Structures are given as structure tokens and as C-alpha cells.
Amino acid sequence: MLVVVGDITKLAVDAIVNAANRSLLGGGGVDGAIHRAAGPGLLAECRTLEGCDTGDANEDRLLARCYRRSLEVAVANELGTIAFPAISTGGATDSR
């Protein structure tokens, strides 16, 4: 495992875990940054998914489930690299 701190939208990875609202259609924060960096193709793909249930990231059990499920999906899709935003860490992130 390798941990890299930086701009999640600039990493060369197979997948990025997005802290998004249920609609997946873009917004502010990390979600908006990912959508802006990816371009219109991401929005088009998200529209085909018909949303995704949103968990309450402030509860440890649900946050842990988010990470576990993301890794399960990565394994099922044979992804070699996956990037996670600093979800519900309680502090400011490095904005390099």
C-alpha cells in the first residue's frame, strides 16, 4: 500500500472515491473538483447510474463501511489503484 498526499484530481489512478450527494451529479467541495477535472463525460456516466445511497460519514461504522465497500468494488473491477479523499477527517486538507 502506498499513501500519497496531494490533489486527488491530479493522480494517475484507476478510480477515485467521491464524497458526493446521492444524485452524483456534481456539487461543491471534492465532488465539484472531481467533476470539473473529469469533464462532461463523468456527468454523463453518473446520470446512467440513477444515484447512489448516501451514508452519514460522521458515524464511524458508516464511514468504515464506505471504505470497505469502495475497496470491494475496486477488487471486483480488478482495479490496481484507487484514491480516497479525506472523508470526514475533521480537519483541513493540504491544498498543494
All heavy atoms as an XYZ file, in Angstrom:
680
protein
N       0.854     -1.169      0.000
C       0.000      0.000      0.000
C       0.896      1.228      0.000
O       1.881      1.294      0.709
C      -0.911      0.005      1.224
C      -1.748      1.265      1.286
S      -3.005      1.288      2.586
C      -2.036      1.328      4.053
N       0.527      2.225     -0.787
C       1.242      3.490     -0.865
C       0.269      4.613     -0.547
O      -0.838      4.650     -1.089
C       1.797      3.687     -2.279
C       2.455      5.024     -2.588
C       3.726      5.191     -1.769
C       2.762      5.116     -4.067
N       0.666      5.500      0.338
C      -0.168      6.653      0.687
C       0.460      7.888      0.065
O       1.645      8.153      0.254
C      -0.279      6.825      2.219
C      -1.057      8.081      2.557
C      -0.919      5.599      2.835
N      -0.339      8.633     -0.692
C       0.116      9.850     -1.340
C      -0.788     10.991     -0.902
O      -2.010     10.848     -0.905
C       0.045      9.718     -2.886
C       0.437     11.010     -3.560
C       0.909      8.558     -3.358
N      -0.206     12.110     -0.516
C      -0.980     13.292     -0.152
C      -0.868     14.282     -1.295
O       0.237     14.596     -1.743
C      -0.455     13.928      1.160
C      -1.216     15.208      1.468
C      -0.569     12.946      2.305
N      -1.987     14.755     -1.803
C      -1.964     15.703     -2.893
C      -3.354     15.940     -3.438
O      -4.356     15.563     -2.835
N      -3.404     16.539     -4.611
C      -4.665     16.845     -5.290
C      -5.216     15.567     -5.906
O      -4.639     15.021     -6.846
C      -4.404     17.903     -6.361
C      -5.661     18.353     -7.074
O      -6.684     17.624     -7.053
O      -5.626     19.431     -7.680
N      -6.326     15.104     -5.392
C      -6.917     13.836     -5.829
C      -7.266     13.844     -7.318
O      -7.281     12.808     -7.958
C      -8.145     13.492     -4.958
C      -8.512     12.029     -5.077
C      -9.328     14.386     -5.278
C      -9.496     11.553     -4.053
N      -7.516     15.017     -7.880
C      -7.878     15.095     -9.300
C      -6.664     15.027    -10.216
O      -6.819     14.928    -11.426
C      -8.663     16.380     -9.608
O      -7.803     17.515     -9.428
C      -9.891     16.501     -8.732
N      -5.469     15.046     -9.665
C      -4.245     15.008    -10.474
C      -3.546     13.654    -10.426
O      -2.530     13.457    -11.079
C      -3.257     16.083     -9.991
C      -3.825     17.478     -9.924
C      -3.826     18.136    -11.258
C      -4.204     19.602    -11.094
N      -5.179     20.048    -12.007
N      -4.068     12.712     -9.652
C      -3.433     11.413     -9.509
C      -3.768     10.501    -10.685
O      -4.892     10.486    -11.172
C      -3.899     10.747     -8.198
C      -3.578     11.500     -6.917
C      -4.185     10.775     -5.718
C      -2.071     11.657     -6.745
N      -2.788      9.725    -11.116
C      -2.985      8.750    -12.194
C      -3.421      7.434    -11.550
O      -2.601      6.584    -11.219
C      -1.699      8.575    -12.990
N      -4.729      7.286    -11.332
C      -5.291      6.102    -10.673
C      -6.430      5.539    -11.507
O      -6.964      6.206    -12.397
C      -5.786      6.451     -9.247
C      -4.627      6.853     -8.352
C      -6.844      7.538     -9.264
N      -6.794      4.300    -11.197
C      -7.905      3.658    -11.912
C      -9.264      4.177    -11.477
O     -10.217      4.160    -12.256
C      -7.863      2.134    -11.691
C      -6.612      1.504    -12.280
O      -6.119      1.986    -13.315
O      -6.119      0.522    -11.688
N      -9.383      4.609    -10.216
C     -10.666      5.086     -9.701
C     -10.448      6.086     -8.573
O      -9.454      6.015     -7.856
C     -11.504      3.918     -9.178
N     -11.390      7.004     -8.440
C     -11.406      7.963     -7.339
C     -12.708      7.771     -6.583
O     -13.791      7.774     -7.181
C     -11.330      9.421     -7.849
C      -9.998      9.684     -8.547
C     -11.545     10.408     -6.697
C      -9.913     11.075     -9.172
N     -12.615      7.588     -5.274
C     -13.809      7.526     -4.430
C     -14.275      8.959     -4.225
O     -13.497      9.835     -3.881
C     -13.507      6.855     -3.074
C     -14.718      6.924     -2.153
C     -13.062      5.413     -3.301
N     -15.546      9.195     -4.442
C     -16.090     10.547     -4.395
C     -17.044     10.704     -3.221
O     -17.968      9.917     -3.064
C     -16.821     10.853     -5.704
C     -17.245     12.282     -5.822
O     -16.960     13.111     -4.970
N     -17.939     12.587     -6.893
N     -16.806     11.719     -2.408
C     -17.717     12.046     -1.306
C     -18.813     12.938     -1.875
O     -18.737     14.155     -1.817
C     -16.964     12.763     -0.192
N     -19.815     12.301     -2.475
C     -20.833     13.032     -3.224
C     -22.206     12.934     -2.572
O     -22.427     12.121     -1.691
C     -20.927     12.461     -4.643
N     -23.128     13.761     -3.074
C     -24.514     13.614     -2.641
C     -25.146     12.457     -3.411
O     -24.545     11.901     -4.321
C     -25.286     14.930     -2.832
C     -25.300     15.390     -4.267
O     -25.372     14.586     -5.200
N     -25.226     16.683     -4.475
N     -26.350     12.084     -3.045
C     -26.986     10.911     -3.632
C     -27.109     10.975     -5.157
O     -26.990      9.972     -5.838
C     -28.377     10.688     -3.014
C     -28.987      9.390     -3.494
C     -30.412      9.171     -3.048
N     -30.858      7.827     -3.339
C     -30.969      7.292     -4.550
N     -30.638      7.971     -5.611
N     -31.383      6.055     -4.723
N     -27.309     12.141     -5.713
C     -27.550     12.253     -7.152
C     -26.299     11.978     -7.992
O     -26.407     11.598     -9.153
C     -28.078     13.644     -7.494
O     -27.024     14.602     -7.422
N     -25.126     12.179     -7.435
C     -23.843     12.016     -8.134
C     -23.650     13.020     -9.266
O     -22.785     12.841    -10.117
C     -23.684     10.595     -8.699
C     -23.792      9.439     -7.722
C     -23.688      8.115     -8.467
C     -22.713      9.529     -6.660
N     -24.432     14.063     -9.301
C     -24.423     14.970    -10.448
C     -23.571     16.218    -10.248
O     -23.760     17.213    -10.929
C     -25.865     15.355    -10.811
C     -26.769     14.169    -11.169
C     -28.161     14.649    -11.534
C     -26.178     13.340    -12.297
N     -22.629     16.166     -9.358
C     -21.738     17.310     -9.148
C     -22.256     18.208     -8.050
O     -23.397     18.134     -7.636
N     -21.397     18.995     -7.538
C     -21.752     19.893     -6.444
C     -20.538     20.702     -6.054
O     -19.754     21.096     -6.902
N     -20.336     20.876     -4.767
C     -19.203     21.644     -4.293
C     -18.137     20.744     -3.709
O     -18.231     19.525     -3.762
N     -17.131     21.328     -3.143
C     -16.075     20.585     -2.460
C     -15.369     19.593     -3.355
O     -15.118     19.846     -4.539
N     -15.049     18.433     -2.790
C     -14.333     17.392     -3.528
C     -15.144     16.931     -4.729
O     -14.614     16.742     -5.825
C     -14.016     16.183     -2.607
C     -13.439     15.027     -3.399
C     -13.066     16.601     -1.504
N     -16.454     16.765     -4.553
C     -17.321     16.321     -5.644
C     -17.233     17.272     -6.833
O     -17.040     16.854     -7.977
C     -18.763     16.215     -5.135
C     -19.721     15.647     -6.171
O     -19.307     14.776     -6.953
O     -20.882     16.072     -6.184
N     -17.336     18.558     -6.572
C     -17.247     19.542     -7.649
C     -15.877     19.538     -8.313
O     -15.768     19.629     -9.538
N     -14.817     19.414     -7.520
C     -13.460     19.387     -8.073
C     -13.252     18.178     -8.983
O     -12.647     18.280    -10.057
C     -12.428     19.380     -6.941
N     -13.777     17.029     -8.569
C     -13.659     15.827     -9.392
C     -14.420     16.001    -10.701
O     -13.923     15.681    -11.781
C     -14.141     14.584     -8.617
C     -13.169     14.270     -7.476
C     -14.304     13.382     -9.542
C     -13.679     13.226     -6.498
N     -15.627     16.523    -10.623
C     -16.417     16.736    -11.845
C     -15.745     17.736    -12.778
O     -15.707     17.529    -13.993
C     -17.843     17.189    -11.492
C     -18.779     16.044    -11.247
N     -19.564     15.495    -12.227
C     -19.046     15.340    -10.115
C     -20.277     14.507    -11.728
N     -19.976     14.395    -10.441
N     -15.205     18.830    -12.228
C     -14.527     19.823    -13.078
C     -13.291     19.223    -13.752
O     -13.049     19.449    -14.925
C     -14.158     21.056    -12.258
C     -15.345     21.941    -11.918
C     -14.925     23.265    -11.288
N     -14.218     23.104    -10.022
C     -14.805     22.908     -8.844
N     -16.124     22.839     -8.768
N     -14.093     22.779     -7.747
N     -12.528     18.442    -13.014
C     -11.309     17.852    -13.564
C     -11.615     16.779    -14.611
O     -10.905     16.651    -15.603
C     -10.459     17.260    -12.444
N     -12.679     16.018    -14.389
C     -13.011     14.917    -15.295
C     -13.681     15.385    -16.577
O     -13.568     14.736    -17.613
C     -13.917     13.920    -14.582
N     -14.409     16.471    -16.510
C     -15.117     16.951    -17.684
C     -16.503     16.353    -17.809
O     -16.961     15.594    -16.947
N     -17.194     16.660    -18.903
C     -18.601     16.282    -19.059
C     -18.859     14.783    -19.139
O     -19.970     14.331    -18.891
C     -19.029     16.992    -20.340
C     -17.761     17.268    -21.078
C     -16.703     17.441    -20.034
N     -17.856     13.991    -19.465
C     -18.049     12.544    -19.547
C     -18.429     11.934    -18.213
O     -19.216     10.983    -18.154
N     -17.894     12.468    -17.118
C     -18.228     11.944    -15.791
C     -19.696     12.198    -15.470
O     -20.401     11.310    -15.000
C     -17.338     12.556    -14.709
C     -17.650     12.103    -13.279
C     -17.512     10.596    -13.127
C     -16.748     12.831    -12.295
N     -20.165     13.394    -15.756
C     -21.571     13.711    -15.507
C     -22.473     12.794    -16.333
O     -23.468     12.261    -15.824
C     -21.866     15.173    -15.836
C     -23.302     15.635    -15.622
C     -23.732     15.447    -14.179
C     -23.457     17.087    -16.047
N     -22.125     12.562    -17.584
C     -22.926     11.679    -18.436
C     -22.965     10.259    -17.866
O     -24.029      9.627    -17.828
C     -22.357     11.672    -19.857
N     -21.828      9.764    -17.402
C     -21.784      8.425    -16.809
C     -22.584      8.363    -15.521
O     -23.328      7.406    -15.277
C     -20.333      8.015    -16.548
C     -20.183      6.629    -15.971
C     -20.601      5.507    -16.901
O     -20.613      5.702    -18.136
O     -20.939      4.421    -16.398
N     -22.463      9.382    -14.672
C     -23.207      9.408    -13.404
C     -24.706      9.409    -13.632
O     -25.455      8.809    -12.856
C     -22.786     10.616    -12.566
S     -21.142     10.444    -11.832
N     -25.153     10.049    -14.691
C     -26.592     10.067    -14.992
C     -27.123      8.673    -15.285
O     -28.279      8.373    -15.018
C     -26.873     11.007    -16.162
C     -26.832     12.455    -15.758
C     -27.358     13.368    -16.859
N     -27.485     14.709    -16.339
C     -26.976     15.791    -16.916
N     -26.310     15.694    -18.050
N     -27.131     16.971    -16.369
N     -26.282      7.786    -15.818
C     -26.725      6.422    -16.124
C     -26.863      5.567    -14.866
O     -27.509      4.530    -14.899
C     -25.750      5.707    -17.086
O     -24.515      5.426    -16.406
C     -25.485      6.530    -18.342
N     -26.281      6.002    -13.758
C     -26.290      5.210    -12.523
C     -27.532      5.425    -11.674
O     -27.783      4.671    -10.735
C     -25.046      5.539    -11.682
C     -23.720      5.261    -12.361
C     -22.574      5.750    -11.489
C     -23.575      3.781    -12.682
N     -28.296      6.451    -11.958
C     -29.533      6.758    -11.231
C     -29.310      6.939     -9.729
O     -30.106      6.500     -8.909
C     -30.591      5.692    -11.499
C     -30.968      5.604    -12.971
C     -31.988      4.529    -13.259
O     -32.518      3.909    -12.315
O     -32.253      4.300    -14.441
N     -28.210      7.557     -9.367
C     -27.949      7.886     -7.973
C     -27.271      6.783     -7.198
O     -27.001      5.699     -7.709
N     -26.987      7.094     -5.952
C     -26.289      6.178     -5.060
C     -26.642      6.585     -3.631
O     -26.625      7.771     -3.306
C     -24.790      6.301     -5.304
S     -23.767      5.347     -4.195
N     -26.968      5.619     -2.778
C     -27.333      5.959     -1.400
C     -26.205      6.681     -0.686
O     -25.038      6.331     -0.810
C     -27.716      4.714     -0.615
C     -29.071      4.183     -1.040
O     -29.866      4.972     -1.587
O     -29.324      2.988     -0.838
N     -26.565      7.689      0.044
C     -25.607      8.483      0.807
C     -25.605      8.034      2.261
O     -26.655      7.899      2.864
C     -25.990      9.980      0.740
O     -26.038     10.380     -0.627
C     -24.979     10.836      1.491
N     -24.429      7.798      2.803
C     -24.312      7.424      4.212
C     -24.002      8.651      5.049
O     -23.657      9.708      4.535
N     -24.125      8.509      6.316
C     -23.789      9.585      7.237
C     -22.331      9.404      7.646
O     -22.008      8.626      8.531
C     -24.696      9.536      8.460
C     -24.402     10.640      9.443
O     -23.514     11.460      9.190
O     -25.081     10.676     10.480
N     -21.430     10.128      6.983
C     -19.999      9.932      7.171
C     -19.515     10.323      8.558
O     -18.381     10.048      8.914
C     -19.231     10.737      6.118
N     -20.361     10.950      9.375
C     -19.933     11.313     10.730
C     -20.070     10.162     11.722
O     -19.667     10.289     12.866
C     -20.730     12.529     11.225
C     -20.376     13.752     10.422
O     -19.223     13.985     10.105
N     -21.381     14.521     10.066
N     -20.633      9.060     11.304
C     -20.729      7.891     12.173
C     -19.632      6.911     11.765
O     -19.561      6.487     10.622
C     -22.101      7.234     12.043
C     -23.230      8.097     12.610
C     -24.552      7.368     12.609
O     -24.558      6.122     12.750
O     -25.577      8.042     12.466
N     -18.774      6.549     12.716
C     -17.615      5.700     12.426
C     -17.985      4.424     11.680
O     -17.324      4.034     10.721
C     -16.885      5.330     13.717
C     -16.225      6.524     14.377
O     -16.056      7.565     13.708
O     -15.874      6.415     15.559
N     -19.053      3.754     12.102
C     -19.455      2.489     11.488
C     -19.798      2.688     10.009
O     -19.395      1.912      9.153
C     -20.653      1.910     12.248
C     -21.199      0.615     11.693
C     -22.415      0.141     12.489
N     -23.485      1.123     12.595
C     -24.385      1.386     11.628
N     -24.349      0.716     10.509
N     -25.315      2.301     11.799
N     -20.527      3.749      9.719
C     -20.922      4.005      8.331
C     -19.735      4.468      7.486
O     -19.614      4.101      6.321
C     -22.054      5.031      8.292
C     -23.357      4.559      8.921
C     -24.377      5.691      8.945
C     -23.912      3.361      8.180
N     -18.860      5.250      8.072
C     -17.674      5.685      7.346
C     -16.787      4.481      7.020
O     -16.300      4.348      5.903
C     -16.904      6.725      8.150
C     -15.658      7.295      7.481
C     -16.006      7.935      6.142
C     -15.001      8.313      8.405
N     -16.599      3.580      7.971
C     -15.813      2.369      7.729
C     -16.439      1.541      6.614
O     -15.736      0.995      5.755
C     -15.700      1.548      9.016
N     -17.782      1.460      6.612
C     -18.486      0.724      5.552
C     -18.224      1.355      4.189
O     -18.065      0.655      3.193
C     -19.984      0.679      5.850
C     -20.738     -0.215      4.867
C     -22.176     -0.378      5.257
N     -22.879      0.891      5.127
C     -24.070      1.145      5.622
N     -24.705      0.222      6.301
N     -24.637      2.310      5.447
N     -18.136      2.680      4.132
C     -17.839      3.378      2.880
C     -16.489      2.933      2.321
O     -16.359      2.610      1.150
C     -17.842      4.885      3.137
S     -17.141      5.863      1.804
N     -15.480      2.907      3.179
C     -14.146      2.487      2.737
C     -14.134      1.013      2.329
O     -13.587      0.658      1.283
C     -13.113      2.740      3.844
C     -12.704      4.181      3.940
C     -13.238      5.012      4.920
C     -11.784      4.721      3.051
C     -12.861      6.344      5.015
C     -11.395      6.050      3.139
C     -11.935      6.859      4.123
O     -11.563      8.171      4.202
N     -14.744      0.147      3.145
C     -14.779     -1.277      2.806
C     -15.479     -1.517      1.481
O     -14.997     -2.262      0.630
C     -15.484     -2.074      3.915
C     -14.583     -2.456      5.063
C     -15.221     -3.518      5.959
N     -16.550     -3.164      6.425
C     -16.809     -2.404      7.488
N     -15.826     -1.910      8.197
N     -18.051     -2.141      7.841
N     -16.634     -0.890      1.293
C     -17.399     -1.095      0.058
C     -16.640     -0.587     -1.157
O     -16.641     -1.208     -2.212
C     -18.766     -0.406      0.169
C     -19.636     -0.618     -1.032
C     -20.035     -2.102     -1.174
N     -20.762     -2.268     -2.412
C     -20.496     -3.219     -3.304
N     -19.552     -4.112     -3.084
N     -21.179     -3.293     -4.411
N     -15.960      0.533     -1.002
C     -15.156      1.074     -2.102
C     -14.061      0.092     -2.507
O     -13.808     -0.127     -3.699
C     -14.528      2.407     -1.697
O     -15.527      3.373     -1.456
N     -13.419     -0.519     -1.524
C     -12.370     -1.497     -1.820
C     -12.954     -2.763     -2.439
O     -12.353     -3.353     -3.344
C     -11.580     -1.811     -0.554
C     -10.730     -0.648     -0.042
C     -10.155     -0.973      1.325
C      -9.634     -0.290     -1.026
N     -14.137     -3.187     -1.997
C     -14.796     -4.354     -2.599
C     -15.088     -4.105     -4.080
O     -14.865     -4.981     -4.918
C     -16.098     -4.674     -1.869
C     -15.920     -5.226     -0.477
C     -17.209     -5.267      0.333
O     -18.271     -4.834     -0.161
O     -17.130     -5.732      1.487
N     -15.581     -2.918     -4.396
C     -15.886     -2.570     -5.788
C     -14.598     -2.523     -6.611
O     -14.559     -2.998     -7.747
C     -16.649     -1.226     -5.862
C     -16.759     -0.733     -7.295
C     -18.033     -1.375     -5.244
N     -13.535     -1.994     -6.031
C     -12.245     -1.934     -6.732
C     -11.737     -3.339     -7.050
O     -11.291     -3.610     -8.169
C     -11.226     -1.166     -5.894
N     -11.820     -4.252     -6.090
C     -11.379     -5.628     -6.303
C     -12.248     -6.310     -7.359
O     -11.744     -6.966     -8.274
C     -11.386     -6.424     -4.976
C     -11.210     -7.912     -5.227
C     -10.295     -5.896     -4.045
N     -13.563     -6.134     -7.259
C     -14.483     -6.759     -8.215
C     -14.240     -6.286     -9.641
O     -14.465     -7.032    -10.596
C     -15.931     -6.471     -7.809
N     -13.764     -5.054     -9.781
C     -13.494     -4.497    -11.112
C     -12.026     -4.567    -11.491
O     -11.603     -3.962    -12.470
C     -13.994     -3.051    -11.163
C     -15.506     -2.997    -11.212
O     -16.102     -3.205    -12.256
N     -16.127     -2.757    -10.071
N     -11.246     -5.318    -10.697
C      -9.828     -5.543    -10.952
C      -9.038     -4.245    -11.115
O      -8.198     -4.111    -11.996
C      -9.644     -6.462    -12.160
C     -10.285     -7.823    -11.959
C     -10.134     -8.738    -13.153
O      -9.604     -8.327    -14.201
O     -10.566     -9.906    -13.033
N      -9.338     -3.268    -10.245
C      -8.623     -2.001    -10.281
C      -7.342     -2.120     -9.478
O      -7.327     -2.681     -8.390
C      -9.496     -0.884     -9.716
C     -10.862     -0.701    -10.379
C     -11.627      0.410     -9.707
C     -10.701     -0.440    -11.866
N      -6.252     -1.588    -10.026
C      -4.973     -1.660     -9.344
C      -4.717     -0.497     -8.409
O      -3.992     -0.623     -7.428
N      -5.331      0.653     -8.716
C      -5.108      1.841     -7.889
C      -6.426      2.543     -7.634
O      -7.294      2.608     -8.505
C      -4.140      2.831     -8.585
O      -4.635      3.137     -9.892
C      -2.732      2.255     -8.688
N      -6.570      3.063     -6.423
C      -7.791      3.763     -6.027
C      -7.398      4.912     -5.112
O      -6.513      4.776     -4.278
C      -8.790      2.797     -5.342
C     -10.108      3.495     -5.014
C      -8.184      2.136     -4.141
C     -11.211      2.545     -4.571
N      -8.037      6.056     -5.303
C      -7.745      7.237     -4.486
C      -8.963      7.575     -3.637
O     -10.093      7.565     -4.119
C      -7.394      8.421     -5.379
N      -8.711      7.869     -2.360
C      -9.751      8.258     -1.424
C      -9.554      9.708     -1.012
O      -8.451     10.082     -0.635
C      -9.692      7.411     -0.144
C     -10.116      5.989     -0.316
C      -9.205      5.017     -0.669
C     -11.432      5.621     -0.098
C      -9.589      3.696     -0.810
C     -11.834      4.308     -0.237
C     -10.906      3.342     -0.599
N     -10.620     10.521     -1.015
C     -10.497     11.863     -0.424
C     -10.474     11.718      1.092
O     -10.823     10.673      1.632
C     -11.766     12.581     -0.898
C     -12.757     11.474     -1.079
C     -11.958     10.264     -1.531
N     -10.062     12.754      1.763
C     -10.049     12.744      3.232
C     -11.477     12.936      3.722
O     -11.899     14.034      4.061
C      -9.129     13.828      3.760
N     -12.253     11.853      3.743
C     -13.667     11.902      4.091
C     -13.838     12.017      5.596
O     -13.335     11.186      6.347
C     -14.399     10.628      3.595
C     -14.233     10.458      2.088
C     -15.881     10.679      3.977
C     -14.714      9.115      1.584
N     -14.544     13.051      6.028
C     -14.907     13.236      7.430
C     -13.727     13.111      8.386
O     -13.790     12.452      9.397
C     -15.999     12.233      7.806
O     -16.597     12.597      9.037
N     -12.616     13.758      8.042
C     -11.428     13.682      8.894
C     -11.433     14.716     10.005
O     -10.621     14.663     10.905
C     -10.151     13.888      8.057
O     -10.214     15.168      7.429
C      -9.998     12.789      7.015
N     -12.328     15.699      9.907
C     -12.438     16.690     10.961
C     -11.426     17.813     10.896
O     -11.348     18.648     11.765
N     -10.632     17.850      9.852
C      -9.617     18.894      9.750
C      -9.459     19.370      8.336
O      -9.989     18.804      7.399
N      -8.707     20.434      8.173
C      -8.440     20.981      6.838
C      -7.495     20.055      6.100
O      -6.656     19.395      6.694
C      -7.827     22.370      6.960
N      -7.632     20.015      4.779
C      -6.747     19.193      3.966
C      -5.641     20.046      3.376
O      -5.778     21.259      3.234
C      -7.522     18.503      2.815
O      -8.146     19.515      2.029
C      -8.572     17.560      3.374
N      -4.576     19.403      2.994
C      -3.454     20.075      2.358
C      -3.889     20.505      0.970
O      -4.361     19.683      0.186
C      -2.278     19.100      2.277
C      -1.013     19.720      1.749
O      -1.086     20.848      1.216
O       0.047     19.090      1.870
N      -3.745     21.741      0.621
C      -4.239     22.235     -0.678
C      -3.125     22.487     -1.662
O      -3.175     23.409     -2.468
C      -5.045     23.519     -0.464
O      -4.230     24.515      0.118
N      -2.086     21.647     -1.631
C      -0.961     21.801     -2.562
C      -1.398     21.754     -3.990
O      -2.097     21.035     -4.509
C       0.075     20.721     -2.329
C       0.919     20.996     -1.141
C       1.980     19.953     -1.054
N       1.713     19.247      0.186
C       2.242     18.104      0.517
N       3.050     17.491     -0.313
N       1.998     17.536      1.639
